Amino acid sequence: MNKVIKKFSRNVPHWQPRVAPVDLQEASEDQLDALKVTPSNTKVSEYVLTLAHDVESLKVRTPLFNAIMYDRGGMSRAERELSALGASMVNHCVYCAAVHAMRHAQLEKSTEVTDRVFLEGTGADLAPRDRAILDFAVALSECPSQAGPEHLDALKAAGLDEAEVLDLILSAALFGWANRLMHVLGDPVRPEATG
Amino acid sequence: MVLQTTVLTQAGIETGGAVSSALEHRANILEMTQAAEETVLRPKDAGPWSHGLRAALAARIAAHNQESDLAEHYAEGAEGYAALANPAEDGAALELAEVVAFMDKVAAETRDVTAADVADLQAAGVADADIVRLAELNAFLAFQIRVIGGLRLMKDGFE
């Protein structure tokens, strides 16, 4: 049996789909193409196999995701991960929160910020720039968005320029998308110890 | 910037301002966002979810997010499903109550979605592939709506 994980941590769980993923043996040419399956590469995650049910969306989302999280310039990669983490905590996507907290810690070579956020919550006591970034990501992720001029003022006061604020918006919004796939279509689980 | 996208129109971004300048470095993202809108609203393989129904659900999600102009933009394509653009309609008259309830919860109470919500759709006869299609439509709207809201703040705050 697998135990569904409800608590946030950097310890990335296994993702268990709530619907049956595409069976590679029965996949269409279009699906195989999107999955980049070749005779030497048949390893595809259950998450991607699940998304392959809507192969057109999968094809447009992957390059968009990569551009928002990895393209050069603008806000730093670590700060984009913090933005993703804020959104994922609002939407309680334990899987996304774990992956992006881990990436933040790797990029920063420090677990200090994510330790604090997981211990104290999204209102954690952080340095002003991280505090403004997390506040904005959290506010933008509510439905409807609670982000207002005061959030933008805080970002400007913390030194973010237009390009950085744009990347913050894009990365937080992107996790409005990712969370609604990960958190809706599957469960974050860990195998129960047996015996 | 000559690019015409739903995001720029809805956020009221005009050429020549500070926001427009920042967006030039992310033009690829704006283009891909517009392509994604086309894909979730008018996919080649729509499954059981017609363009009219997708447009109505998109309008409904925009309304949940208090984006009334965007809701109008999508409602124009809602055809026979126009009633669903109103969040007060429960979809029962169109035999879409489970679909509408699922879309509302994923859009507005995301954190509370559980395995039971997916099981309810399956019990109502919705195929797994079509559940993924609904989730992608919903998830894209969540993204687009927040980009619009964020850009509107930038326009007011930087220009």
Boltz contact constraints between the chains, C-beta under 6 A:
constraints:
  - contact:
      token1: [A, 18]
      token2: [B, 115]
      max_distance: 6.0
  - contact:
      token1: [A, 18]
      token2: [B, 118]
      max_distance: 6.0
  - contact:
      token1: [A, 19]
      token2: [B, 128]
      max_distance: 6.0
  - contact:
      token1: [A, 19]
      token2: [B, 131]
      max_distance: 6.0
  - contact:
      token1: [A, 20]
      token2: [B, 128]
      max_distance: 6.0
  - contact:
      token1: [A, 53]
      token2: [B, 129]
      max_distance: 6.0
  - contact:
      token1: [A, 53]
      token2: [B, 132]
      max_distance: 6.0
  - contact:
      token1: [A, 54]
      token2: [B, 132]
      max_distance: 6.0
  - contact:
      token1: [A, 54]
      token2: [B, 133]
      max_distance: 6.0
  - contact:
      token1: [A, 54]
      token2: [B, 136]
      max_distance: 6.0
  - contact:
      token1: [A, 56]
      token2: [B, 39]
      max_distance: 6.0
  - contact:
      token1: [A, 56]
      token2: [B, 43]
      max_distance: 6.0
  - contact:
      token1: [A, 57]
      token2: [B, 39]
      max_distance: 6.0
  - contact:
      token1: [A, 57]
      token2: [B, 136]
      max_distance: 6.0
  - contact:
      token1: [A, 60]
      token2: [B, 35]
      max_distance: 6.0
  - contact:
      token1: [A, 60]
      token2: [B, 36]
      max_distance: 6.0
  - contact:
      token1: [A, 60]
      token2: [B, 39]
      max_distance: 6.0
  - contact:
      token1: [A, 64]
      token2: [B, 32]
      max_distance: 6.0
  - contact:
      token1: [A, 67]
      token2: [B, 28]
      max_distance: 6.0
  - contact:
      token1: [A, 67]
      token2: [B, 29]
      max_distance: 6.0
  - contact:
      token1: [A, 73]
      token2: [B, 25]
      max_distance: 6.0
  - contact:
      token1: [A, 91]
      token2: [B, 110]
      max_distance: 6.0
  - contact:
      token1: [A, 91]
      token2: [B, 111]
      max_distance: 6.0
  - contact:
      token1: [A, 92]
      token2: [B, 111]
      max_distance: 6.0
  - contact:
      token1: [A, 140]
      token2: [B, 146]
      max_distance: 6.0
  - contact:
      token1: [A, 140]
      token2: [B, 150]
      max_distance: 6.0
  - contact:
      token1: [A, 143]
      token2: [B, 65]
      max_distance: 6.0
  - contact:
      token1: [A, 143]
      token2: [B, 108]
      max_distance: 6.0
  - contact:
      token1: [A, 144]
      token2: [B, 65]
      max_distance: 6.0
  - contact:
      token1: [A, 144]
      token2: [B, 66]
      max_distance: 6.0
  - contact:
      token1: [A, 145]
      token2: [B, 149]
      max_distance: 6.0
  - contact:
      token1: [A, 152]
      token2: [B, 153]
      max_distance: 6.0
  - contact:
      token1: [A, 152]
      token2: [B, 157]
      max_distance: 6.0
  - contact:
      token1: [A, 162]
      token2: [B, 18]
      max_distance: 6.0
  - contact:
      token1: [A, 162]
      token2: [B, 22]
      max_distance: 6.0
  - contact:
      token1: [A, 162]
      token2: [B, 158]
      max_distance: 6.0
  - contact:
      token1: [A, 163]
      token2: [B, 22]
      max_distance: 6.0
  - contact:
      token1: [A, 165]
      token2: [B, 154]
      max_distance: 6.0
  - contact:
      token1: [A, 166]
      token2: [B, 22]
      max_distance: 6.0
  - contact:
      token1: [A, 169]
      token2: [B, 150]
      max_distance: 6.0
  - contact:
      token1: [A, 173]
      token2: [B, 143]
      max_distance: 6.0
  - contact:
      token1: [A, 173]
      token2: [B, 146]
      max_distance: 6.0
  - contact:
      token1: [A, 173]
      token2: [B, 147]
      max_distance: 6.0
  - contact:
      token1: [A, 174]
      token2: [B, 143]
      max_distance: 6.0
  - contact:
      token1: [A, 176]
      token2: [B, 142]
      max_distance: 6.0
  - contact:
      token1: [A, 176]
      token2: [B, 143]
      max_distance: 6.0
  - contact:
      token1: [A, 176]
      token2: [B, 146]
      max_distance: 6.0
  - contact:
      token1: [A, 177]
      token2: [B, 139]
      max_distance: 6.0
  - contact:
      token1: [A, 177]
      token2: [B, 142]
      max_distance: 6.0
  - contact:
      token1: [A, 177]
      token2: [B, 143]
      max_distance: 6.0
  - contact:
      token1: [A, 180]
      token2: [B, 106]
      max_distance: 6.0
  - contact:
      token1: [A, 180]
      token2: [B, 138]
      max_distance: 6.0
  - contact:
      token1: [A, 180]
      token2: [B, 139]
      max_distance: 6.0
  - contact:
      token1: [A, 180]
      token2: [B, 142]
      max_distance: 6.0
  - contact:
      token1: [A, 181]
      token2: [B, 135]
      max_distance: 6.0
  - contact:
      token1: [A, 181]
      token2: [B, 139]
      max_distance: 6.0
  - contact:
      token1: [A, 184]
      token2: [B, 106]
      max_distance: 6.0
  - contact:
      token1: [A, 184]
      token2: [B, 113]
      max_distance: 6.0
  - contact:
      token1: [A, 184]
      token2: [B, 135]
      max_distance: 6.0
  - contact:
      token1: [A, 185]
      token2: [B, 135]
      max_distance: 6.0
